[in-house]
Amino acid sequence: ISLGEELVSSGINAEYGDGNEKEYNGGRKSPDIVSWLKKKTGDPCMVVTDKAAVDTEVESSHFAVLGAFTDRSSTAGAAYTQVASDTDGVVFLVTNSADLMAEFGIADGGVVAVRDFADEEHRVLLDGEVTSEALNNFIASNRLPSVVEFSDETAPTIFGGEIKSHFLVFSDSSSETNKAVMATFRKVSKSVAGKLICVFVDTGKADNGRILEFFGIKKEMGDVPRIIHLSEGVDKYAPDFTEMNEENLSAFAQNYLDGKLKKHLNSEEIPEDWDALPVKVLVGKNFEQVVYDPTKDVLVEFYAPWCGHCKQLVPIYDELGEKYKDHPSIVIAKMDSTANEVDDVNVRGFPTLKFFPKGDEKKIVDYNGGRTLEDFVAFLDGTHDEAAEDAKEAAKDEL
């Protein structure tokens, strides 16, 4: 499975209550899943009567929402309960204690977010009417620090939340520039709260190797900003500046929000000997020129250097290239998808094989056949049905 697929993975589904299926977007550890199931099958809110109980939950989860309702059947109380049921990964507390309301500065019907984020407000009051929409926006804006550090623990909250646009800064926490860059990033993050999730990725941590590879970032590059949008894949945006000052970072975020940025696609340089061997080497910069040649049928393997299945395919694919090396209209090619990206091709796992038939239509056919030499030859020699291949892919997507 690719990191990109992990970022947009929908997780676990379950049926409960009225029989409706609910999607799980929380953590992958057993306590997270057990907590989710309890919320879905019982009261999604935890009743508290004293500050110690609130402190215990906040110490454990770092963020909790406290609602004050003497009558939970009220319009606001019902909205609070429903949002609690629908929201994964957030602890919802409820109280009717006048003393606890006074302690947290809320009246009956009020809501407060309680957090233990460093250098952040520990309590944030919800202003205005308590509605489902207001609660969802309030939680999205406050459930994470203004800048959250990427880790295995925070990843499900970052990538499984309602906000699908993320502003990332890659930086080595031990570098001389990190402290100043992070101070600037936190300042900028305040202006995009609720619109972008701001994420710090520590390039000095070995555990972050895969996400660095996915973005084509190396530690030696220093401080690097990126913006991504999660949809069926991951759209990436890169800046046109290197100086990490407030003006540049703010403009980068605003230009993205205004729809003024073009997607960033990674590409290696074209190797001088890219076409010297039977299996041609593609990179982002020569991809379209090769695969959309109207006189050629082109089969491309999108692979990752570390992928075991890709390594197993190498001898067969090399033999296939050898068979067609002198063919006037068939090209066998491969591309390292960890270092190169192209428009219109969504690679969700490795290896992925796609066929680009000759002609001016720029058609892309997903290859879903067998992976023996005989299977590939039968496909390329014209005994395949492109419509059937498309139908198989559509059926697979429905499963």
Legacy VTK file of the C-alpha trace (Angstrom):
# vtk DataFile Version 3.0
C-alpha trace
ASCII
DATASET POLYDATA
POINTS 399 float
0.000 0.000 0.000
1.325 3.482 -0.843
1.674 6.326 1.627
-0.670 8.369 -0.550
-3.319 5.683 -0.182
-2.774 5.654 3.579
-3.363 9.409 3.687
-6.777 9.087 2.070
-7.723 5.677 3.455
-11.264 5.577 4.807
-10.566 3.001 7.503
-13.150 0.775 9.170
-16.914 0.601 8.744
-19.476 -0.668 11.238
-23.234 -0.950 11.521
-24.859 0.104 14.766
-27.951 1.526 16.368
-30.471 2.045 13.610
-28.531 -0.192 11.211
-26.828 2.667 9.389
-23.224 2.119 8.397
-20.693 4.467 9.956
-17.191 5.134 8.726
-14.282 4.961 11.172
-11.551 7.574 10.804
-9.838 7.291 14.181
-6.597 5.779 15.409
-5.563 2.218 14.548
-4.755 1.071 18.087
-7.202 -1.082 20.049
-8.032 1.591 22.698
-9.036 4.009 19.913
-11.318 1.438 18.281
-12.856 0.312 21.609
-13.525 3.959 22.539
-15.197 4.522 19.168
-17.424 1.465 19.523
-18.511 2.513 23.007
-19.415 5.963 21.697
-21.431 4.532 18.834
-23.346 2.007 20.927
-24.096 4.074 24.062
-24.179 7.666 25.285
-21.477 9.465 23.229
-20.957 11.962 26.057
-19.219 11.352 29.382
-20.980 12.900 32.372
-18.607 14.811 34.694
-19.265 16.637 37.933
-15.863 17.978 38.988
-12.710 19.532 37.530
-10.575 16.507 38.363
-12.577 14.363 35.932
-12.132 16.951 33.179
-8.394 17.213 33.884
-8.014 13.436 33.684
-9.577 13.294 30.221
-7.574 16.249 28.926
-4.333 14.802 30.270
-5.073 11.580 28.410
-6.333 12.953 25.090
-4.936 16.536 25.125
-8.280 17.884 23.897
-11.861 17.597 25.131
-15.128 19.452 24.686
-17.247 20.309 27.729
-20.926 21.099 27.311
-23.117 22.505 30.113
-26.693 21.284 29.773
-29.230 20.916 32.555
-31.617 19.709 29.866
-29.899 17.596 27.192
-33.192 17.255 25.307
-33.086 20.965 24.483
-32.301 21.954 20.888
-28.702 22.828 21.785
-28.299 19.752 23.994
-29.593 17.445 21.261
-27.236 19.040 18.711
-24.311 18.546 21.105
-25.169 14.856 21.614
-25.542 14.241 17.873
-22.217 15.890 17.032
-20.578 13.856 19.804
-21.935 10.677 18.220
-20.802 11.657 14.733
-17.295 12.891 15.621
-14.437 10.410 15.932
-11.353 10.945 18.066
-12.778 13.673 20.327
-13.849 13.300 23.957
-17.208 14.981 24.650
-17.935 15.777 28.295
-21.249 17.010 29.658
-22.232 18.468 33.014
-25.187 19.964 34.834
-23.062 21.008 37.826
-23.323 24.729 38.594
-19.930 24.623 40.335
-18.227 23.109 37.280
-19.922 25.623 34.984
-18.569 28.429 37.177
-15.096 26.843 37.186
-14.952 26.899 33.376
-16.776 30.191 32.893
-19.778 28.829 30.998
-23.505 29.173 31.552
-26.156 26.528 31.016
-26.138 25.752 27.286
-22.513 26.833 26.856
-19.609 24.886 25.358
-15.867 25.166 26.012
-12.870 23.400 24.456
-10.301 22.329 27.060
-6.746 21.665 25.814
-3.227 21.169 27.115
-1.346 22.312 23.985
1.934 24.111 24.715
1.912 27.853 23.978
-1.845 27.772 23.229
-4.976 28.940 25.041
-6.025 26.128 27.370
-9.704 27.061 27.261
-11.639 28.341 24.257
-15.320 29.286 24.537
-17.803 28.700 21.724
-19.391 32.022 20.839
-22.939 32.260 19.536
-25.722 29.727 19.132
-24.940 26.046 19.727
-25.857 24.298 16.478
-24.426 21.233 14.752
-22.695 23.419 12.169
-21.266 25.764 14.812
-20.015 22.828 16.892
-18.364 21.115 13.914
-16.604 24.331 12.884
-15.570 25.019 16.476
-14.064 21.552 16.910
-12.289 21.632 13.534
-10.692 24.953 14.454
-9.575 23.976 17.966
-9.008 20.216 18.242
-5.389 20.484 17.102
-2.641 22.923 18.065
-2.193 25.808 15.644
0.765 23.763 14.388
0.643 20.004 15.011
3.717 17.794 14.727
3.326 14.833 12.385
3.671 11.430 14.064
2.032 8.003 14.049
-0.168 9.214 16.894
-1.344 12.430 15.229
-1.598 11.142 11.635
-5.155 9.709 11.940
-6.436 13.001 13.363
-4.623 15.066 10.734
-5.585 13.020 7.694
-8.947 11.690 8.900
-10.460 15.036 9.863
-12.950 17.228 8.041
-10.290 19.686 6.812
-8.657 18.148 3.738
-6.214 20.979 2.964
-2.964 20.911 4.927
-0.083 23.361 5.171
3.149 21.485 5.928
6.577 22.762 6.898
9.454 20.292 6.712
12.310 21.253 9.037
14.994 19.623 11.174
14.177 20.356 14.823
17.888 20.403 15.660
18.812 22.966 12.992
19.773 26.561 13.758
16.846 27.909 11.719
14.098 25.706 13.131
13.106 27.801 16.139
12.628 30.992 14.116
10.839 29.188 11.287
8.407 27.514 13.663
7.668 30.806 15.441
6.817 32.359 12.075
4.769 29.337 11.023
2.715 29.474 14.245
1.999 33.138 13.649
0.814 32.452 10.099
-1.260 29.468 11.236
-3.563 31.718 13.255
-4.823 33.369 10.070
-5.770 30.070 8.390
-7.350 28.295 11.381
-10.363 26.278 10.274
-9.240 26.436 6.632
-5.878 24.654 6.659
-4.376 22.209 9.142
-0.807 23.347 9.783
1.654 20.485 10.223
5.324 20.356 11.203
7.291 17.390 9.839
10.628 16.892 11.590
13.109 15.914 8.875
15.606 14.924 11.561
13.503 11.960 12.702
14.174 8.619 11.030
10.529 7.593 11.517
9.504 10.271 9.002
11.467 8.730 6.154
8.428 7.549 4.199
6.601 10.866 4.273
9.793 12.653 3.176
10.127 10.216 0.288
6.478 10.690 -0.667
6.966 14.452 -0.945
10.417 14.236 -2.522
11.918 16.123 0.433
15.449 15.557 1.723
16.840 16.724 5.060
19.607 18.598 3.240
17.012 20.833 1.573
16.547 22.687 4.870
13.201 24.332 5.651
10.620 23.480 2.987
6.888 24.374 2.845
4.229 22.428 0.967
0.429 22.522 0.778
-1.614 19.416 0.004
-5.263 18.666 -0.696
-6.653 15.184 -0.050
-9.187 13.876 -2.535
-8.961 10.580 -4.411
-5.239 11.176 -4.394
-2.971 13.821 -2.906
-2.585 17.114 -4.768
0.653 18.904 -3.829
1.579 22.565 -4.130
5.071 24.045 -3.869
6.090 27.697 -3.395
8.213 29.853 -5.672
10.299 31.224 -2.782
12.984 29.951 -0.424
12.950 32.615 2.294
10.675 31.439 5.111
9.374 34.790 6.308
5.844 35.669 7.403
4.987 37.529 4.202
5.965 34.607 1.962
4.238 31.927 4.034
1.056 33.988 4.377
0.935 34.701 0.646
1.524 31.016 -0.149
-1.437 29.986 2.018
-3.709 32.721 0.693
-2.855 32.031 -2.947
-3.771 28.394 -2.378
-7.079 29.317 -0.733
-7.803 31.691 -3.635
-7.173 28.916 -6.171
-4.165 30.640 -7.719
-1.604 27.833 -7.374
-0.804 25.073 -9.851
-0.209 21.518 -8.654
3.413 20.572 -8.026
4.582 17.354 -9.678
7.901 15.799 -8.685
10.284 14.766 -11.449
13.816 13.495 -11.704
15.996 14.730 -14.516
15.780 12.769 -17.761
18.605 10.178 -17.752
20.908 10.450 -20.756
20.452 6.725 -21.378
16.710 6.576 -20.668
16.031 4.695 -23.919
19.255 2.650 -24.084
17.765 -0.552 -22.644
14.727 -2.553 -23.788
12.670 -1.234 -20.840
12.601 2.540 -21.250
13.057 4.746 -18.183
10.416 7.426 -17.744
10.459 10.438 -15.425
7.976 13.242 -15.032
9.745 15.371 -17.608
9.615 12.890 -20.500
6.459 10.975 -19.578
3.913 12.668 -21.858
6.290 12.751 -24.805
6.680 8.962 -24.667
3.289 7.608 -23.581
1.185 9.936 -25.718
3.125 9.325 -28.925
0.202 8.727 -31.333
2.181 6.067 -33.218
3.006 3.884 -30.207
1.283 1.484 -27.804
3.030 1.955 -24.462
2.875 -0.276 -21.376
4.171 1.418 -18.216
5.000 -0.068 -14.834
4.752 2.445 -11.989
6.951 1.073 -9.223
8.671 1.839 -5.934
12.313 0.803 -5.388
11.485 -0.737 -1.997
8.413 -2.685 -3.188
8.829 -6.473 -2.932
6.215 -7.249 -5.601
7.961 -4.807 -7.943
11.273 -6.607 -7.424
9.630 -9.954 -8.204
8.301 -8.527 -11.473
11.719 -7.257 -12.685
12.944 -10.405 -14.523
9.596 -10.925 -16.259
9.300 -7.267 -17.216
12.899 -7.184 -18.501
12.150 -10.264 -20.612
9.035 -8.529 -21.948
11.130 -5.507 -22.884
13.618 -7.742 -24.653
10.834 -9.359 -26.684
9.518 -6.018 -27.944
12.745 -3.999 -28.129
12.690 -3.929 -31.940
8.915 -3.655 -32.343
7.968 -0.622 -34.449
4.932 0.391 -32.389
5.106 -1.214 -28.910
7.115 0.339 -26.068
7.755 -1.228 -22.657
8.553 1.378 -20.005
8.782 1.926 -16.250
8.720 4.886 -13.868
9.807 5.264 -10.241
6.645 6.752 -8.755
8.315 7.659 -5.482
10.363 10.288 -7.316
8.112 11.200 -10.235
4.480 12.266 -10.584
2.305 12.967 -13.595
-1.127 14.451 -14.198
-4.097 12.174 -14.876
-2.395 9.046 -13.498
-3.404 8.067 -9.974
-1.000 5.491 -8.565
-2.506 4.038 -5.391
-0.214 1.028 -4.904
2.812 -0.734 -6.336
3.325 -2.022 -8.887
0.622 -0.353 -10.991
0.520 -1.148 -14.715
-1.203 1.057 -17.257
-1.497 0.840 -21.024
-1.462 3.912 -23.269
-2.812 2.893 -26.698
-1.714 4.636 -29.884
-3.873 7.398 -31.289
-4.756 10.982 -30.520
-7.272 10.300 -27.716
-4.650 10.053 -24.922
-6.548 7.111 -23.473
-5.361 5.328 -20.319
-6.252 1.647 -19.799
-5.710 -0.001 -16.412
-3.940 -3.323 -16.856
-5.582 -5.876 -14.552
-4.411 -9.063 -16.192
-1.936 -11.692 -15.065
1.735 -10.938 -14.600
3.379 -13.778 -16.448
5.237 -13.154 -19.691
2.490 -15.005 -21.570
-0.211 -12.761 -20.035
1.599 -9.583 -21.057
2.285 -10.875 -24.575
-1.370 -11.852 -25.085
-2.427 -8.385 -23.989
0.054 -6.512 -26.164
-0.465 -8.678 -29.239
-4.060 -7.569 -29.392
-5.944 -10.467 -27.831
-7.166 -8.230 -25.016
-10.309 -6.123 -24.866
-9.710 -2.553 -23.706
-13.404 -2.097 -22.821
-13.263 -5.251 -20.715
-10.185 -3.971 -18.915
-12.037 -0.753 -18.085
-15.065 -2.773 -16.931
-12.889 -4.894 -14.642
-11.419 -1.783 -13.081
-14.890 -0.301 -12.529
-16.051 -3.541 -10.881
-12.968 -3.562 -8.643
-13.700 0.027 -7.536
-17.221 -1.017 -6.511
-15.985 -3.790 -4.199
LINES 1 400
399 0 1 2 3 4 5 6 7 8 9 10 11 12 13 14 15 16 17 18 19 20 21 22 23 24 25 26 27 28 29 30 31 32 33 34 35 36 37 38 39 40 41 42 43 44 45 46 47 48 49 50 51 52 53 54 55 56 57 58 59 60 61 62 63 64 65 66 67 68 69 70 71 72 73 74 75 76 77 78 79 80 81 82 83 84 85 86 87 88 89 90 91 92 93 94 95 96 97 98 99 100 101 102 103 104 105 106 107 108 109 110 111 112 113 114 115 116 117 118 119 120 121 122 123 124 125 126 127 128 129 130 131 132 133 134 135 136 137 138 139 140 141 142 143 144 145 146 147 148 149 150 151 152 153 154 155 156 157 158 159 160 161 162 163 164 165 166 167 168 169 170 171 172 173 174 175 176 177 178 179 180 181 182 183 184 185 186 187 188 189 190 191 192 193 194 195 196 197 198 199 200 201 202 203 204 205 206 207 208 209 210 211 212 213 214 215 216 217 218 219 220 221 222 223 224 225 226 227 228 229 230 231 232 233 234 235 236 237 238 239 240 241 242 243 244 245 246 247 248 249 250 251 252 253 254 255 256 257 258 259 260 261 262 263 264 265 266 267 268 269 270 271 272 273 274 275 276 277 278 279 280 281 282 283 284 285 286 287 288 289 290 291 292 293 294 295 296 297 298 299 300 301 302 303 304 305 306 307 308 309 310 311 312 313 314 315 316 317 318 319 320 321 322 323 324 325 326 327 328 329 330 331 332 333 334 335 336 337 338 339 340 341 342 343 344 345 346 347 348 349 350 351 352 353 354 355 356 357 358 359 360 361 362 363 364 365 366 367 368 369 370 371 372 373 374 375 376 377 378 379 380 381 382 383 384 385 386 387 388 389 390 391 392 393 394 395 396 397 398
